[in-house]
């Protein structure tokens, strides 16, 4: 996998943190910090703990990601 390829995984929102950052537990039981993608922010999508989401992990830091879809 190259450095420019992102990985998309599913997970569950564990908690909401300040500055619109969410702690997401991935299906593999790993926890990452993620922020909302621009399309979700523009459409005023709100997330609460327990929501299922799709996360694109950053290629350079797999502990950070971007929430791209609410499942």
Buried (B, 14 or more C-beta within 10 A) or exposed (E): EEEEEEEEBBBBBBEEEEEEBBBBBBEEEEEBEBBBBEEBEEEEBEBEEEBBBBBBBBEEEEEBBBBBBBE
